[in-house]
Amino acid sequence: MSYTKDIEALGSVVGAQSTWNDINPESAVRMRLQNRFNTHLDIAKYNAKIMREDMAAYDADTSKYTQSLGCWHGFVGQQKMISIKKHFGSTKGRYLYLSGWMVAALRSEFGPLPDQSMHEKTVVADLIRELYTFLKQADAWEMNHLFRALDDAKEAGDEAKQKEIIGQIDNFETHVVPIIADIDAGFGNPEATYLMAKQLIEAGACCIQIENQVSDEKQCGHQDGKVTVPHADFLAKINAVRYAFLELGIDDGVIVARTDSLGAGLTKQIAVTNEPGDLGDQYNAFLDGDVVESAGDINNGDVVIKSNGKLLKPKRLASGLFQFKEGTGIDRVVLDCITSLQNGADLLWIETEKPHVGQIAEMVNRIREVVPDAKLVYNNSPSFNWTLSFRQQVFDAWEKEGKDVSAYDRDRLMSADYDSTELAQLADQWTQNFQRDAAREAGIFHHLITLPTYHTVALSTDNLAKGYFGEEGMLAYVAGVQRKEIRQGIATVKHQDMAGSNIGDDHKEYFSGEAALKAGGKDNTMGQFENN
């Protein structure tokens, strides 16, 4: 973009209209720049290209992995991206994650619900739309500060400062970044998945994550009782998402295929198979059961299939679900992932029970034997006890090396008694390096934390409530919140400005000139926070 040339171009348009005498081309250009994306479908197109470029960069250099945090409200996502720009100067490689868990727990009209796809289907698209509305407002807010600074430089006659600010305007980096959106198990059959995917894409999603659990039996990936579907069922939903992207003109939309097979020991149905060794037959080969020797081995209501040249009576629970053989989880994961990538998925998500680079790499290396550029989105889940897990990993590594670990009780390693020990310090280093190590050794392109802001809001609210309603009183807010906002340069300290008060004032001046009644006068208390 070119601020100066855009003003000249729009000046010609305005000048050609004899009745537009009160329209200032520079003001109109400013409003255009504050609204870079006219529709949320434009956002999806823009960010799909960004993600594809990031994926290619990672393929060339694994240190170029990407990251995100799960956000359950537009304001939370907005503040996250403002903070990233403030601290790192760029949003490159930083996304947002939309967690189905947080939608169920925090956004349903039914109130808090478990992560079982019981919330309203429209709420996922509503949250995507809300997140992008807040991110667009962050663009408008930051641009507005640049415009005001430019006006101040003009008034002071400082041409060098004017040039500097115009350069910042011309090279402005948007807060609008990719969202990886959780569509759970697709909310029904493939047609329902297609309709839902369209909603998500129209709200701005360039990337949709879908899992291979049974839609009406869906469980949180870190809870028991997960039930998977045959590959044909899952691939139909991947196709449905792809058709939704193509229908809406997002030819490079990204699909993340998630497998819960590592922790899922059940399937709802036996796969359809037409010949030995086909995909259905491979799925059924994992079923636990008894070989049928004679008709007398078959009881009323039993299901019998032919597998590996023999008749097999799969084990069926009282619920009607069928059971997989123990110890087949990794093999099922590998088959799931290869099949998904060979049938239209772009990225993988393997839900694991612990954050262990070696375990993840074992599966990824097997997948890459067939699909060399396979790469993962990985859940750095708050469901893991990260402290205990990494302390135990260090303990196990030391024990394997023959190092004396008698000073440590493996089952009690979470205890604060160990915080200052060599083991705990090394475990913290491993935790700190986990994303870098996993990106390099285990094919993880994108690291996310599903629901971190759920926990941060609870923690900060607890700290404030403890002090404010206790002996600290108002000091709890002043010392624990406002003073830190001021000294850390948190934009929300001027909450009126953050909510758009200054933008509104400037618009009033565009529309009404000197007759505008503005909110930002001498009695505006935001002035107390200037130059702090």
FENDAJO-V234102 format. One record per residue. N is the residue number from 0. SS is DSSP state (A for helix, B for strand, O for the rest). D_FIRST is the distance of its C-alpha to the first C-alpha in Angstrom with 2 decimals. Layout:
N/SS/D_FIRST  N/SS/D_FIRST
This chain:
0/O/0.00  1/O/3.80  2/A/6.43  3/A/9.15  4/A/8.45  5/A/7.73  6/A/10.99  7/A/12.72  8/A/12.17  9/A/13.40  10/A/16.02  11/A/17.51  12/A/17.89  13/A/19.49  14/A/21.57  15/O/23.08  16/O/24.70  17/O/27.79  18/O/28.18  19/O/24.74  20/O/25.74  21/O/25.01  22/O/21.40  23/O/18.96  24/A/15.59  25/A/14.03  26/A/15.80  27/A/14.66  28/A/10.92  29/A/11.95  30/A/13.86  31/A/11.20  32/A/9.08  33/O/12.54  34/O/13.23  35/O/10.73  36/O/13.76  37/O/15.97  38/O/18.89  39/A/20.32  40/A/20.79  41/A/17.04  42/A/17.39  43/A/20.27  44/A/18.53  45/A/15.59  46/A/18.16  47/A/20.73  48/A/18.57  49/A/18.09  50/A/21.87  51/A/22.79  52/A/20.88  53/A/22.64  54/A/25.95  55/A/25.69  56/A/24.93  57/A/28.01  58/A/30.14  59/A/29.47  60/O/29.98  61/A/31.67  62/A/30.49  63/A/27.05  64/O/28.45  65/B/26.58  66/B/27.86  67/B/27.91  68/B/30.04  69/B/31.49  70/O/30.52  71/O/32.65  72/O/30.73  73/A/27.15  74/A/27.62  75/A/28.92  76/A/25.97  77/A/23.55  78/A/25.50  79/A/25.68  80/A/21.92  81/A/21.61  82/A/24.45  83/A/22.97  84/A/19.78  85/A/22.18  86/A/24.62  87/A/22.69  88/O/19.18  89/O/17.78  90/O/18.50  91/O/18.84  92/O/22.11  93/B/22.94  94/B/23.57  95/B/25.63  96/B/29.03  97/B/30.75  98/O/34.48  99/A/37.07  100/A/39.51  101/A/37.60  102/A/37.06  103/A/40.84  104/A/41.77  105/A/39.43  106/O/37.87  107/O/40.80  108/O/42.59  109/O/45.80  110/O/45.10  111/O/44.96  112/O/45.79  113/O/46.34  114/O/43.89  115/O/45.63  116/O/43.15  117/O/45.08  118/O/42.23  119/O/40.73  120/O/38.71  121/A/35.90  122/A/35.27  123/A/33.21  124/A/30.62  125/A/30.83  126/A/30.02  127/A/26.99  128/A/25.68  129/A/26.58  130/A/24.91  131/A/21.53  132/A/22.04  133/A/22.61  134/A/19.68  135/A/17.31  136/A/19.22  137/A/18.64  138/A/14.86  139/A/15.71  140/A/18.34  141/A/16.42  142/A/13.56  143/A/16.53  144/A/18.05  145/A/15.11  146/A/15.18  147/A/18.95  148/A/18.87  149/A/16.74  150/A/19.38  151/A/22.12  152/A/20.88  153/A/20.78  154/A/24.24  155/A/25.50  156/O/24.25  157/O/22.70  158/A/20.16  159/A/19.75  160/A/18.98  161/A/16.45  162/A/14.60  163/A/14.97  164/A/13.67  165/A/10.53  166/A/10.01  167/A/10.81  168/A/8.42  169/A/5.34  170/O/7.48  171/O/8.98  172/O/11.27  173/O/12.66  174/O/16.42  175/O/16.73  176/O/18.68  177/O/21.32  178/B/24.63  179/B/27.81  180/B/29.89  181/B/33.69  182/O/35.37  183/O/38.74  184/O/41.16  185/O/39.47  186/O/41.46  187/O/44.06  188/O/44.51  189/A/41.82  190/A/41.20  191/A/40.62  192/A/38.29  193/A/36.29  194/A/36.02  195/A/35.05  196/A/32.42  197/A/30.85  198/A/30.75  199/A/29.09  200/A/26.41  201/A/25.74  202/O/25.39  203/O/22.63  204/O/24.73  205/O/23.65  206/B/26.80  207/B/30.33  208/B/33.35  209/B/36.76  210/B/40.20  211/O/43.52  212/B/45.67  213/O/47.68  214/A/45.68  215/A/48.61  216/A/49.89  217/O/46.60  218/O/47.02  219/O/44.82  220/O/44.38  221/O/46.36  222/O/49.28  223/O/52.32  224/O/53.17  225/O/50.22  226/B/50.93  227/B/49.01  228/O/48.87  229/O/49.69  230/A/46.91  231/A/47.02  232/A/46.25  233/A/43.27  234/A/41.87  235/A/42.11  236/A/39.78  237/A/37.30  238/A/37.41  239/A/36.94  240/A/33.70  241/A/32.43  242/A/33.34  243/A/31.45  244/A/28.23  245/A/28.81  246/A/29.74  247/O/26.49  248/O/24.38  249/O/23.65  250/O/25.20  251/O/24.38  252/O/25.52  253/B/27.50  254/B/31.16  255/B/33.10  256/B/36.85  257/B/38.91  258/B/42.60  259/O/45.07  260/O/47.98  261/O/48.70  262/O/49.93  263/O/51.00  264/O/54.63  265/B/54.91  266/B/53.92  267/O/54.51  268/O/55.49  269/O/56.82  270/O/54.48  271/O/55.36  272/O/56.55  273/O/57.81  274/O/58.94  275/O/59.62  276/O/56.62  277/O/53.93  278/A/51.28  279/A/53.46  280/A/56.42  281/A/54.48  282/A/53.46  283/A/57.04  284/O/58.37  285/O/57.08  286/B/59.23  287/O/62.14  288/B/65.47  289/B/69.01  290/B/70.27  291/O/72.54  292/O/75.87  293/O/77.68  294/A/77.41  295/A/79.15  296/A/76.08  297/O/74.11  298/O/74.49  299/O/73.83  300/O/70.11  301/O/69.07  302/O/66.19  303/O/66.90  304/B/64.54  305/B/65.07  306/B/63.17  307/O/63.90  308/O/66.86  309/B/68.48  310/B/68.76  311/B/66.90  312/B/67.27  313/B/63.99  314/O/64.44  315/B/63.46  316/O/63.22  317/O/64.68  318/O/61.18  319/O/61.18  320/O/58.54  321/B/59.18  322/B/59.13  323/B/57.63  324/O/59.63  325/O/59.13  326/O/57.18  327/O/55.10  328/A/51.85  329/A/50.12  330/A/51.23  331/A/49.93  332/A/46.55  333/A/46.25  334/A/47.22  335/A/44.83  336/A/41.87  337/A/42.71  338/A/43.34  339/A/40.06  340/A/37.98  341/O/40.02  342/O/39.35  343/O/35.63  344/O/34.72  345/O/31.95  346/B/32.92  347/B/36.20  348/B/37.37  349/B/40.90  350/O/42.37  351/O/44.80  352/O/47.38  353/O/46.40  354/O/43.59  355/O/45.27  356/A/43.35  357/A/46.44  358/A/47.03  359/A/43.48  360/A/43.53  361/A/46.87  362/A/45.43  363/A/42.14  364/A/44.05  365/A/46.24  366/A/43.32  367/A/41.66  368/O/44.88  369/O/43.92  370/O/40.11  371/O/38.99  372/O/35.36  373/O/36.36  374/O/34.49  375/B/34.81  376/B/33.30  377/B/35.87  378/B/37.06  379/O/37.76  380/O/39.91  381/O/41.36  382/O/44.42  383/O/45.23  384/O/47.24  385/A/45.11  386/A/47.42  387/A/50.55  388/A/49.10  389/A/47.94  390/A/51.09  391/A/53.14  392/A/51.15  393/A/51.94  394/A/55.54  395/A/55.92  396/A/54.44  397/A/56.79  398/A/59.72  399/A/59.01  400/A/58.91  401/O/62.29  402/O/61.08  403/O/63.21  404/O/61.58  405/O/64.73  406/O/63.19  407/O/60.76  408/O/61.40  409/A/58.85  410/A/59.10  411/A/58.55  412/O/55.64  413/O/53.45  414/O/55.80  415/A/54.60  416/A/57.65  417/A/55.72  418/O/52.49  419/O/53.40  420/O/54.89  421/A/53.75  422/A/53.25  423/A/50.97  424/A/48.86  425/A/48.46  426/A/47.62  427/A/44.82  428/A/43.47  429/A/43.64  430/A/41.81  431/A/39.09  432/A/38.70  433/A/39.11  434/A/35.51  435/A/35.12  436/A/38.57  437/A/38.12  438/A/34.78  439/A/36.55  440/A/39.95  441/O/39.61  442/O/36.48  443/B/34.58  444/B/30.85  445/B/30.14  446/B/32.12  447/B/32.23  448/B/34.54  449/O/35.36  450/O/36.43  451/A/35.94  452/A/34.74  453/A/37.90  454/A/39.87  455/A/37.83  456/A/38.13  457/A/41.85  458/A/42.40  459/A/40.63  460/A/42.34  461/A/45.66  462/A/45.31  463/A/44.43  464/A/47.22  465/A/49.75  466/A/49.22  467/A/48.51  468/O/51.53  469/O/53.60  470/O/54.71  471/O/51.28  472/O/50.41  473/A/47.36  474/A/46.99  475/A/45.93  476/A/42.74  477/A/42.24  478/A/42.86  479/A/41.69  480/A/38.47  481/A/37.32  482/A/38.23  483/A/36.44  484/A/33.30  485/A/33.32  486/A/34.08  487/A/31.73  488/O/28.78  489/O/28.63  490/A/26.32  491/A/28.87  492/A/31.31  493/O/29.54  494/A/29.98  495/A/29.38  496/A/25.92  497/A/25.22  498/O/26.40  499/O/24.02  500/A/26.33  501/A/23.94  502/A/21.25  503/A/24.13  504/A/25.28  505/A/22.01  506/A/21.96  507/A/25.58  508/A/24.77  509/A/22.12  510/A/24.80  511/A/27.95  512/A/27.23  513/A/30.08  514/A/32.16  515/O/30.08  516/O/32.25  517/O/30.25  518/O/31.24  519/O/30.02  520/O/32.91  521/O/35.47  522/O/37.27  523/O/34.36  524/A/35.67  525/A/32.24  526/A/32.82  527/A/35.45  528/A/32.86  529/O/30.95  530/O/31.13  531/O/33.03
